[in-house]
Amino acid sequence: MIAKEFEDFLLAHLDNYLIPSDQVTIFIDSHNADHVVLLLTSNGYSRVPVLTKDKHYLGTISLADIKRYQDEHNLQEWEMVNRDIGPMTSDVVATVKDDANLSEAFSAKNKLFLDELFSDAKDMNQVITLFLATLELIKIHRISVQQETIFGTITLRKEWTNE
């Protein structure tokens, strides 16, 4: 069981976890870089999906992608103005390795402290991936969660046997 305050916080912010598709911002690969920079900065977006004119997913774009493209091609600001963003788009998506298995974190243990789970994470993407995987295992009752006190240690308990 998690602390009531934490559960209340999560439930109060439930509408912020997923954005309805009709409210998602997208760019088309033929949009000009200067227009995309303006929209990214004025709306505070960190990364936005990019589609082709035929509505096929091309990747995502961020200010860092645009700047990296500019630097790699030694372009001045004025040379970026009318450039399409298609070639600047990143199609790299951080994923979990095919052979990754969260149950390995438990190995012979039946319980694990939440902070132990994240101790070997190399970057924030791994932390987020592990956290989401943990939430899914909690949801399907493969892991139970216990927190004795507010801000106390969160303990994960394995609810399956090795098969």
N, C-alpha and C positions, 0 to 999 in steps of 0.2 A: 504494500500500500504506500502511495506517495503522500506527502504532506497535503492537507486540505487546501492550504494557501496556494501551493504550486498547481494543484488541479484546478482551482478556481481561476488562477491566472491563465492557464492554457485554454480553459473553456471560454473565458472572456475575450480571448483574442483569436478564436477559432476562424472567424471570417477573414483573417489576415494570412492564413496558411496557403490557401490556393486562390488564384484570381480567375474569375469566370473568363472563358475564352473571348467573349465579346468585349472584354475590357483590357485585353493584352495588346500592348503596342508591338507593331511589327514594322520592319522596313523592307522595301523591295530592292533587289540587288542593283537596280539602275538609279537609285536615289543618289544625289550628289553628296560627297563627303562633308561639305560645309553645312548643308542642311541637317545631316545626321548629327554632326558635332553640336549644332545649335539645339536640337531636340534632346540629345543625351544630357547636355549640361543644364539646360533650362528646366528639365523635368526630373533631374537627379537619377536617371537610369544608369545602372552600372553595366548591363549587358542586355541586348535586345535581339530577338530572333530575326533572321533575314530570310526572305522567301524570294523565289524567282517570280517573274510575271505570271507563270503558269501555276503559281501557288505551291511549288515544291520547296521543301525546307533545304536551305543552303548551308546554314550555320548560324552563328551569332556574331554580333559586333559590339565592341566597346571602344571607349576613347583610347585605350592602350593599343588596340588593334590598329586604329587609324594612325596613331603616332608611330607605331612600329613600321607600318607600311611606308609612311613618309620618310622615316630614317633609312630604311633599307634601300629605298629608291632615290635617296638624296634629293628630295623634292622640297621646294620652297612653299610657303603658305599659299601664294597665288596659284601655284601649279596644282594644288589640291582642290581648288574651288569647284571645278566641274568634273571631277573624277567620280566614276561610279564606285560604290562601296563593294560590289561583288568580289573583286580580287582581294579586298582587305578583310573579308569575312573569315572567321575562325571556325573550322569544323571539328576542332578538338574538343571532345567531351570527356571529362574525367569520369571514369567508370571503375567499378570493382573488378579486379582480375577474375578470370573465369574460374581459377582454382581457389579463390578466396572462400573462407568458410568461417562465419562468426562463431560457430561452435568450437573452433580451434582455440578461441580466446579462453574458453572454459576448460579445455583439455581435460585433465583428471579432476578439476575442481567442480564443486556443485554450486559454488557461489563466487561472485566477483564484485569488487567495488567498481562503481561506474568510472571513477577517475583512472583505474587500472586499464580499463578498456581503451582509453584515449592516449595512454602514455607513450605508445609507439607511433602514433599518427604523425606523418611527416608534414602535413599541411592542413589547412582548414577544410579542404574538400574531403580528405579522409575522415576528419572529425565529423563532418556533416553526414557522410555516407554511413559511418558506423552508428551515429545517433539514429538515423532513419531506419537502418536495419534493426537496431535494438527496439525501436518503437513498434516495428512490424512484428517482431518476435513476441513482444508483450501483448500486442493485439490478438495474436493467434494462440496465446497462452503457452508459448514455449519457454518464456522467461517470466518470472514474477518479480515485482519491484517492491522494495521496502525502504522507508525512510522514517527513522524513529522520531526525529526532532526537526523543527524548521531549520533549514540550512545544514542539516546533519548529513552524514555520509549516506549515499544511496547505494543499496545493495541489490544486485541482480542475482536471482536464484534460478538455476537450470531446472526446468520442469519436464525434461525428457531423458530417456536413457540412451546410451550410445547404441546405434543400430548396426 
